[in-house]
Amino acid sequence: MEQFNCDWGTRTYLVTAVVLVILTGISIYMLWKRKRKLVPVFIIVLLWMFPITILFRWMPTNIFVDDTNLIIKGIARNIAVIALENITSIERYEQTETTIRKLGSGGCFGDLGEFENKQLGIFQMYVTNEKNMVLIKTKTETYVVSCENPDLLIQHIIN
């Protein structure tokens, strides 16, 4: 079984840091503004922690390739399992068109979820480093993922 780590690119680090700083700042401001009444602040923190937790669960950490499957692994679960026999093409991908996020995150913890553009149509994206993107097409789905050694991943799948 081969393992490919999903490293973070500069954009993912920056967007995630900015989002977390803003949300933390809002919480501190609310605590100060509410004269230390913890109940409303606690509710606000819970409201922003819920989507962050969901995004964190969708963030890929590794891609594993065994004899039968390509597995996109997250923190607590498998995000996607793609049967190798269903892969019709795999290649490096560079985003050249405007991509619309339909559901998911457009930067916080990566580009995660369902996206659409004219070139690919609707596709699943699990990208933490936009410089190392790989396009995977199957008989029924299209995926864009990223990992540390995208050329090695492609070579491993092709061979």
Residue pairs with C-beta under 8 A, 6 or more apart in sequence:
1 64
1 65
1 66
2 64
2 65
2 66
2 153
2 156
3 62
3 63
3 64
4 62
4 63
4 64
4 65
4 147
4 148
4 149
4 152
4 153
5 61
5 62
5 147
5 148
6 59
6 60
6 61
6 62
6 63
6 110
6 126
6 128
6 129
6 145
6 146
6 147
6 148
7 128
7 129
7 132
7 146
7 147
7 148
8 16
8 110
8 128
8 129
9 128
9 129
9 130
9 131
9 132
9 146
11 107
11 130
12 107
12 109
12 110
12 128
12 129
15 107
15 108
16 107
16 108
16 109
19 52
19 107
19 108
20 52
23 48
23 52
26 44
26 48
27 41
27 44
27 45
27 48
30 40
30 41
30 44
31 38
31 41
34 40
34 41
52 108
55 104
55 105
55 108
55 109
55 112
56 75
56 109
57 74
57 75
57 76
57 77
58 74
58 79
58 104
58 105
58 109
58 112
58 113
58 126
59 74
59 75
59 109
59 110
59 112
59 128
60 72
60 73
60 74
60 79
60 110
60 112
60 126
60 128
60 145
60 146
61 73
61 74
61 75
62 73
62 147
63 70
63 71
63 72
63 73
63 145
63 147
63 153
64 70
64 71
64 73
65 71
65 84
65 153
65 156
65 157
67 84
68 83
68 84
68 85
69 81
69 82
69 83
69 84
70 81
70 82
70 84
70 87
70 136
70 157
71 78
71 80
71 81
71 82
72 78
72 79
72 80
72 81
72 82
72 126
72 143
72 145
73 79
79 126
80 124
80 126
80 143
82 136
82 138
82 141
82 143
83 138
84 157
86 138
86 139
86 140
87 136
87 137
87 138
87 157
88 137
88 138
88 139
89 135
89 136
89 137
90 134
90 135
90 136
90 137
90 153
90 154
90 157
90 158
91 134
91 135
91 154
92 133
92 134
92 135
92 150
92 151
92 154
93 133
93 134
93 135
93 144
94 133
95 117
95 130
95 133
96 119
97 117
97 118
97 119
98 117
99 115
99 116
99 117
99 125
100 115
100 116
100 117
101 111
101 113
101 114
101 115
102 113
102 114
102 115
102 116
102 122
103 113
103 114
104 111
104 112
104 113
104 114
104 115
104 125
105 111
105 112
105 113
109 128
110 126
110 127
110 128
110 146
111 125
111 126
111 127
111 128
111 130
112 125
112 126
112 127
113 124
113 125
114 122
114 123
114 124
114 125
115 122
115 123
115 124
115 125
115 144
116 122
116 123
117 123
120 135
120 142
120 144
121 142
122 142
123 141
123 142
123 143
123 144
124 141
124 142
124 143
124 144
125 143
125 144
125 145
126 143
126 144
126 145
126 146
127 133
127 144
127 145
127 146
128 146
129 146
129 147
130 146
131 146
132 146
132 147
132 148
132 149
132 150
133 144
133 145
133 146
133 150
134 144
134 145
134 146
134 147
134 150
134 153
134 154
135 142
135 143
135 144
136 142
136 143
136 144
136 145
137 143
147 153
